[in-house]
Amino acid sequence: SFPPFVSARTTFTLLAADPAVNGVASGVAVTRYSIDGGDFASAPLSFGLAGPDGTHTVRFHSQDRVENLEALQERTFLLDTAAPVLVFTFSREPVVRPPAFEPWFPEDFRIVWSATDTASGVAFVEPQTLVTQEGRALRFAGRAVDRVDNSTSSIATVNVDKTPPVVSAGPDFEVFEGGEARFAASVADNLDP
């Protein structure tokens, strides 16, 4: 089986007890530990792992007050400090037209969030976001968390215009056969250029 994943926020505590033999125990004098083959040091109340992501080995043992030394113990952990990679796509393609070449959505759509994590794996990714309102530069947040609680977020900024433009040609008028008519028209739109 694989070693357990931990994060930089994971706290380790080494607890030692000196078992009584025939009702007598001298008590624990010291617990020492080493990380990744480094020098042994007296164990603090708690400690964590630092350094590059990947495999880290903690070795430890305790000694009682009459210098009986426990057999060396070892535990291996996989350190994961990297957040998942979060991306988004849309359930439909936006419309892009000159002159601004800005993407616009002409109807409701979904922002589809997905995440990958090559270490401990993805524990949570934001569900799809249904976009129903209109507006320019609407912002929607997505979030992903891996199995050791490293997290990331991202913002999807979108433009939505579901209202058709309005053409105004001025007041009504009549044109007789063979006659000429001239008029001015204007176009107004609520959001896009």
ROTOR-791189 format. One record per residue: residue number from 1; x negated, y negated, z negated of N, C-alpha, C, O in turn. Coordinates in steps of 0.05 Angstrom, whole numbers, plus 5000, padded with zeros to 4 digits. Last residue first. Example, Ala and Ser with C-alpha at 12.3 -4.5 7.8 and 13.67 -1.06 7.14 Angstrom:
   marfi    n_u    n_v    n_w   ca_u   ca_v   ca_w    c_u    c_v    c_w    o_u    o_v    o_w
       2   4743   5045   4858   4727   5021   4857   4742   4999   4843   4732   4977   4839
       1   4736   5114   4844   4754   5090   4844   4736   5066   4844   4715   5066   4831
% end
This chain:
   marfi    n_u    n_v    n_w   ca_u   ca_v   ca_w    c_u    c_v    c_w    o_u    o_v    o_w
     193   5436   4078   5558   5432   4056   5576   5443   4060   5604   5441   4042   5621
     192   5488   4102   5512   5464   4106   5529   5461   4083   5549   5481   4070   5556
     191   5534   4079   5483   5508   4086   5472   5485   4086   5491   5466   4072   5487
     190   5582   4061   5508   5578   4057   5480   5550   4062   5470   5543   4051   5449
     189   5581   4022   5568   5578   4048   5555   5572   4044   5525   5558   4025   5519
     188   5612   3990   5622   5603   3988   5594   5602   4017   5583   5619   4033   5588
     187   5608   3956   5682   5609   3982   5669   5598   3978   5641   5577   3966   5637
     186   5647   3913   5724   5627   3917   5704   5630   3945   5691   5653   3955   5690
     185   5658   3881   5787   5664   3903   5767   5641   3904   5747   5619   3897   5754
     184   5689   3832   5826   5666   3841   5810   5675   3862   5791   5697   3860   5779
     183   5713   3830   5894   5717   3829   5864   5691   3839   5851   5674   3851   5864
     182   5746   3813   5953   5721   3814   5938   5727   3813   5908   5745   3798   5899
     181   5778   3831   6012   5780   3828   5983   5752   3830   5971   5737   3848   5978
     180   5811   3813   6072   5786   3819   6058   5790   3814   6028   5803   3795   6020
     179   5860   3843   6115   5850   3822   6098   5824   3831   6084   5816   3855   6086
     178   5882   3884   6143   5865   3866   6158   5853   3844   6141   5837   3828   6151
     177   5935   3886   6099   5922   3898   6122   5907   3877   6138   5918   3856   6145
     176   5921   3855   6036   5938   3860   6059   5922   3871   6082   5898   3867   6084
     175   5914   3871   5970   5899   3867   5995   5918   3874   6017   5929   3896   6018
     174   5926   3844   5905   5935   3858   5929   5917   3851   5953   5907   3829   5955
     173   5901   3859   5839   5905   3841   5862   5914   3858   5885   5912   3883   5885
     172   5889   3858   5768   5900   3871   5792   5903   3850   5814   5908   3827   5809
     171   5826   3833   5740   5855   3834   5742   5864   3848   5768   5849   3850   5787
     170   5767   3876   5734   5781   3851   5732   5811   3855   5735   5821   3877   5734
     169   5746   3926   5730   5745   3913   5757   5761   3887   5756   5767   3877   5778
     168   5707   3965   5688   5727   3943   5689   5724   3928   5715   5702   3918   5721
     167   5696   4029   5665   5692   4011   5687   5715   3990   5687   5738   3997   5685
     166   5663   4060   5612   5688   4046   5620   5681   4027   5642   5663   4011   5639
     165   5634   4126   5603   5632   4097   5606   5660   4086   5615   5677   4101   5625
     164   5655   4176   5554   5649   4167   5581   5648   4136   5583   5660   4123   5566
     163   5624   4200   5496   5644   4182   5506   5637   4173   5535   5615   4163   5539
     162   5584   4228   5474   5606   4244   5485   5628   4227   5497   5648   4237   5507
     161   5519   4227   5463   5539   4209   5474   5561   4226   5487   5557   4236   5509
     160   5463   4232   5422   5488   4245   5430   5508   4224   5439   5514   4205   5424
     159   5396   4247   5413   5415   4227   5422   5440   4241   5431   5438   4260   5447
     158   5354   4268   5357   5370   4273   5381   5388   4249   5387   5394   4233   5370
     157   5302   4297   5323   5315   4271   5329   5328   4274   5356   5316   4281   5376
     156   5288   4340   5272   5296   4340   5300   5311   4313   5304   5331   4308   5291
     155   5236   4349   5228   5258   4332   5235   5263   4335   5265   5245   4332   5281
     154   5216   4399   5180   5213   4386   5206   5238   4370   5211   5259   4376   5201
     153   5176   4429   5128   5201   4418   5139   5195   4403   5165   5172   4397   5171
     152   5153   4484   5088   5149   4463   5108   5176   4453   5117   5196   4466   5114
     151   5124   4518   5032   5146   4509   5048   5137   4487   5068   5116   4474   5064
     150   5109   4575   4994   5098   4553   5010   5120   4545   5029   5134   4561   5040
     149   5130   4619   4966   5141   4592   4961   5126   4569   4974   5129   4546   4966
     148   5117   4668   4982   5103   4658   4958   5109   4629   4953   5094   4615   4939
     147   5145   4676   5028   5151   4693   5005   5136   4686   4980   5142   4697   4959
     146   5161   4610   5055   5150   4637   5057   5155   4652   5030   5166   4640   5012
     145   5211   4570   5083   5196   4577   5059   5186   4605   5063   5200   4623   5073
     144   5233   4513   5122   5226   4542   5120   5208   4546   5096   5192   4529   5089
     143   5282   4467   5146   5262   4475   5126   5257   4505   5127   5276   4520   5133
     142   5303   4408   5180   5302   4437   5177   5280   4444   5158   5261   4428   5155
     141   5345   4351   5190   5322   4364   5177   5325   4394   5176   5347   4404   5172
     140   5359   4305   5240   5368   4328   5226   5344   4343   5215   5324   4348   5230
     139   5379   4241   5262   5358   4257   5251   5370   4280   5234   5388   4277   5218
     138   5393   4206   5322   5404   4220   5299   5383   4240   5289   5370   4253   5304
     137   5384   4169   5364   5363   4176   5345   5375   4188   5319   5367   4180   5297
     136   5450   4147   5371   5423   4146   5381   5404   4152   5359   5407   4142   5336
     135   5512   4186   5369   5493   4166   5361   5466   4168   5374   5460   4188   5387
     134   5565   4227   5346   5551   4212   5367   5532   4193   5354   5535   4184   5332
     133   5569   4293   5314   5573   4264   5315   5557   4251   5339   5539   4264   5350
     132   5556   4346   5315   5583   4338   5326   5586   4308   5328   5603   4299   5343
     131   5514   4399   5312   5514   4370   5316   5540   4362   5329   5545   4371   5352
     130   5498   4448   5267   5518   4440   5287   5519   4410   5288   5524   4397   5268
     129   5441   4483   5257   5454   4458   5250   5473   4451   5273   5464   4447   5296
     128   5426   4548   5232   5431   4530   5254   5446   4506   5244   5462   4507   5226
     127   5390   4549   5168   5408   4560   5188   5412   4540   5211   5403   4517   5209
     126   5320   4549   5153   5345   4533   5155   5364   4546   5175   5355   4554   5197
     125   5295   4608   5126   5293   4588   5147   5321   4575   5149   5341   4588   5147
     124   5257   4645   5079   5281   4629   5085   5275   4611   5108   5253   4599   5110
     123   5212   4677   5080   5234   4684   5062   5260   4670   5069   5282   4680   5065
     122   5164   4702   5124   5185   4682   5120   5206   4692   5101   5217   4714   5104
     121   5099   4724   5100   5124   4727   5115   5144   4706   5107   5142   4693   5086
     120   5047   4722   5082   5067   4735   5065   5094   4739   5078   5110   4755   5069
     119   5024   4710   5142   5013   4721   5117   5035   4736   5102   5042   4759   5107
     118   5047   4686   5185   5030   4709   5190   5019   4722   5165   5006   4742   5167
     117   5109   4665   5197   5089   4663   5176   5072   4689   5178   5082   4711   5174
     116   5156   4625   5233   5138   4648   5232   5118   4643   5209   5112   4621   5203
     115   5224   4605   5246   5198   4602   5233   5183   4628   5234   5194   4650   5237
     114   5274   4563   5276   5261   4589   5273   5234   4585   5261   5221   4563   5264
     113   5337   4532   5287   5312   4532   5273   5300   4560   5272   5315   4580   5268
     112   5375   4501   5333   5368   4528   5324   5340   4528   5313   5320   4523   5327
     111   5426   4458   5335   5397   4458   5332   5391   4485   5320   5401   4492   5298
     110   5481   4459   5380   5468   4469   5356   5438   4465   5357   5426   4469   5379
     109   5530   4410   5402   5510   4431   5407   5498   4439   5380   5504   4427   5359
     108   5580   4371   5436   5569   4384   5412   5549   4406   5419   5551   4419   5441
     107   5555   4333   5493   5575   4348   5478   5563   4360   5453   5538   4358   5449
     106   5513   4309   5519   5540   4299   5525   5562   4314   5510   5586   4308   5514
     105   5451   4287   5496   5470   4310   5496   5498   4299   5500   5506   4281   5485
     104   5393   4262   5528   5419   4257   5516   5436   4283   5517   5435   4297   5537
     103   5326   4242   5531   5345   4264   5531   5370   4257   5516   5369   4246   5494
     102   5306   4188   5573   5311   4198   5546   5330   4221   5547   5349   4221   5564
     101   5293   4160   5619   5284   4188   5616   5286   4198   5588   5271   4215   5579
     100   5308   4110   5636   5295   4113   5609   5283   4140   5605   5264   4143   5589
      99   5335   4107   5684   5308   4098   5683   5293   4104   5657   5269   4103   5656
      98   5337   4178   5698   5323   4152   5698   5343   4130   5692   5367   4135   5694
      97   5359   4228   5651   5362   4214   5676   5346   4188   5675   5341   4177   5653
      96   5374   4289   5623   5352   4269   5624   5355   4255   5651   5353   4268   5672
      95   5413   4324   5577   5413   4311   5603   5391   4289   5603   5390   4273   5584
      94   5390   4383   5542   5400   4355   5543   5399   4346   5572   5387   4358   5590
      93   5414   4450   5541   5394   4431   5550   5406   4403   5550   5429   4399   5556
      92   5435   4482   5480   5440   4474   5508   5418   4454   5515   5406   4442   5498
      91   5416   4494   5431   5434   4513   5443   5441   4506   5472   5453   4523   5486
      90   5347   4479   5423   5374   4470   5424   5391   4492   5438   5381   4506   5455
      89   5297   4494   5373   5306   4493   5401   5335   4484   5400   5347   4481   5378
      88   5242   4484   5329   5270   4484   5335   5274   4483   5365   5258   4474   5380
      87   5196   4513   5280   5202   4501   5306   5233   4500   5310   5248   4514   5295
      86   5148   4521   5231   5176   4516   5236   5179   4502   5263   5167   4482   5268
      85   5105   4564   5200   5107   4546   5223   5137   4545   5231   5149   4565   5237
      84   5097   4565   5128   5106   4576   5153   5105   4555   5176   5104   4531   5170
      83   5035   4543   5096   5064   4542   5099   5072   4556   5126   5055   4558   5144
      82   4982   4577   5064   4993   4564   5088   5023   4565   5089   5035   4586   5084
      81   4961   4606   5025   4966   4578   5018   4979   4563   5042   4985   4540   5039
      80   4956   4667   4999   4970   4654   5021   4976   4625   5013   4993   4621   4996
      79   4914   4720   4981   4921   4692   4977   4933   4680   5002   4922   4683   5024
      78   4924   4782   4958   4922   4767   4983   4932   4739   4978   4955   4734   4973
      77   4885   4817   4909   4908   4801   4916   4903   4788   4943   4880   4785   4951
      76   4866   4870   4866   4862   4856   4891   4888   4842   4899   4910   4853   4896
      75   4834   4884   4805   4859   4880   4820   4853   4863   4844   4837   4844   4843
      74   4799   4925   4759   4798   4908   4783   4826   4907   4796   4840   4928   4797
      73   4761   4934   4699   4785   4937   4715   4784   4918   4739   4770   4898   4738
      72   4711   4969   4663   4717   4947   4682   4743   4953   4697   4746   4976   4708
      71   4728   4991   4598   4719   4997   4625   4728   4975   4643   4750   4963   4640
      70   4710   4951   4540   4730   4964   4557   4718   4970   4585   4701   4956   4594
      69   4663   4959   4492   4669   4946   4517   4689   4963   4533   4684   4987   4538
      68   4652   4943   4425   4662   4964   4443   4672   4950   4468   4689   4932   4467
      67   4635   4904   4389   4622   4907   4414   4628   4932   4430   4613   4941   4447
      66   4667   4893   4347   4644   4910   4341   4630   4919   4367   4615   4939   4367
      65   4708   4864   4369   4689   4850   4351   4665   4867   4342   4646   4857   4331
      64   4714   4885   4439   4724   4880   4412   4702   4869   4394   4679   4864   4403
      63   4723   4860   4504   4704   4871   4484   4715   4865   4457   4725   4843   4451
      62   4750   4871   4569   4750   4859   4543   4731   4874   4525   4724   4897   4529
      61   4747   4854   4639   4745   4873   4617   4744   4857   4591   4739   4833   4590
      60   4757   4847   4710   4759   4838   4683   4755   4861   4663   4759   4884   4670
      59   4761   4819   4775   4751   4840   4758   4751   4829   4729   4746   4806   4724
      58   4798   4805   4832   4794   4797   4804   4784   4821   4788   4798   4842   4788
      57   4789   4789   4899   4788   4810   4879   4782   4798   4852   4763   4783   4849
      56   4826   4771   4957   4809   4762   4934   4812   4784   4912   4833   4795   4908
      55   4839   4762   5025   4835   4781   5003   4817   4769   4982   4796   4758   4988
      54   4869   4699   5045   4859   4726   5050   4855   4741   5024   4867   4734   5004
      53   4849   4631   5051   4870   4652   5051   4857   4679   5056   4837   4681   5071
      52   4793   4606   5012   4807   4611   5037   4829   4632   5033   4828   4649   5015
      51   4807   4578   4946   4790   4586   4968   4806   4592   4993   4830   4585   4995
      50   4833   4604   4885   4829   4582   4904   4811   4594   4926   4802   4616   4925
      49   4877   4628   4835   4858   4633   4856   4857   4609   4875   4877   4595   4879
      48   4879   4612   4764   4890   4616   4790   4869   4622   4811   4845   4622   4804
      47   4891   4625   4694   4874   4616   4717   4889   4622   4742   4908   4637   4743
      46   4897   4618   4623   4908   4625   4649   4889   4614   4671   4874   4595   4666
      45   4862   4615   4580   4889   4624   4575   4902   4633   4602   4916   4653   4602
      44   4800   4640   4609   4816   4619   4596   4844   4631   4591   4850   4654   4598
      43   4751   4688   4597   4776   4682   4609   4791   4660   4594   4794   4662   4570
      42   4683   4676   4606   4705   4681   4587   4731   4671   4599   4733   4650   4611
      41   4658   4705   4667   4661   4682   4649   4683   4690   4629   4700   4707   4634
      40   4612   4733   4713   4634   4737   4693   4634   4713   4674   4613   4702   4667
      39   4600   4708   4779   4591   4713   4752   4616   4716   4734   4636   4704   4738
      38   4636   4740   4834   4622   4718   4821   4613   4726   4793   4619   4748   4784
      37   4668   4776   4861   4640   4783   4856   4624   4761   4843   4599   4764   4840
      36   4719   4751   4861   4705   4757   4886   4675   4761   4881   4658   4751   4897
      35   4716   4730   4796   4731   4729   4821   4713   4732   4844   4693   4718   4847
      34   4717   4758   4731   4701   4750   4754   4720   4750   4779   4737   4767   4782
      33   4723   4753   4660   4733   4759   4686   4714   4747   4707   4698   4730   4702
      32   4730   4776   4592   4714   4763   4614   4726   4771   4641   4738   4792   4644
      31   4750   4766   4527   4758   4777   4553   4743   4761   4574   4743   4737   4574
      30   4730   4779   4461   4728   4764   4485   4739   4780   4509   4737   4804   4509
      29   4748   4808   4415   4729   4786   4412   4730   4768   4437   4730   4743   4434
      28   4804   4838   4386   4791   4830   4411   4773   4806   4406   4781   4786   4395
      27   4796   4881   4329   4807   4858   4343   4791   4851   4368   4767   4857   4369
      26   4785   4927   4301   4769   4903   4295   4780   4878   4308   4774   4856   4299
      25   4829   4971   4270   4822   4957   4294   4807   4932   4287   4815   4917   4269
      24   4857   5029   4240   4836   5009   4239   4831   4998   4267   4828   5013   4286
      23   4890   5074   4241   4899   5050   4227   4879   5027   4226   4884   5008   4211
      22   4865   5109   4274   4867   5116   4246   4874   5091   4229   4864   5088   4206
      21   4856   5055   4314   4850   5083   4312   4848   5090   4283   4833   5078   4268
      20   4892   5005   4349   4883   5016   4323   4878   5046   4325   4894   5061   4337
      19   4869   4971   4407   4887   4990   4394   4875   5001   4368   4850   5004   4365
      18   4867   4906   4419   4848   4926   4409   4865   4947   4394   4875   4942   4372
      17   4889   4875   4479   4895   4884   4451   4875   4906   4444   4866   4921   4461
      16   4895   4820   4523   4881   4843   4514   4890   4849   4485   4897   4832   4470
      15   4917   4790   4582   4923   4795   4554   4909   4820   4545   4912   4841   4559
      14   4907   4741   4627   4896   4767   4619   4901   4770   4589   4891   4755   4573
      13   4945   4711   4675   4939   4711   4647   4930   4739   4639   4944   4759   4645
      12   4950   4670   4732   4943   4696   4721   4936   4692   4692   4923   4673   4684
      11   4996   4637   4773   4980   4636   4749   4975   4664   4739   4994   4680   4737
      10   5002   4609   4837   5005   4633   4821   4986   4631   4797   4962   4625   4800
       9   4990   4568   4872   5005   4561   4848   5009   4585   4829   5018   4582   4806
       8   4968   4591   4915   4950   4576   4898   4963   4567   4873   4950   4560   4853
       7   5002   4656   4915   4997   4629   4926   4976   4615   4908   4969   4626   4887
       6   4998   4725   4935   5000   4704   4915   4995   4677   4928   4984   4676   4950
       5   5017   4791   4952   5011   4764   4961   5015   4745   4937   5032   4749   4920
       4   4988   4854   4931   5009   4833   4931   4999   4806   4940   4975   4799   4937
       3   4957   4899   4979   4957   4883   4954   4979   4862   4955   4988   4855   4976
       2   4994   4953   5009   4979   4928   5011   4978   4915   4984   4996   4919   4967
       1   4983   5024   5000   5000   5000   5000   4982   4975   5000   4959   4976   4992
% end
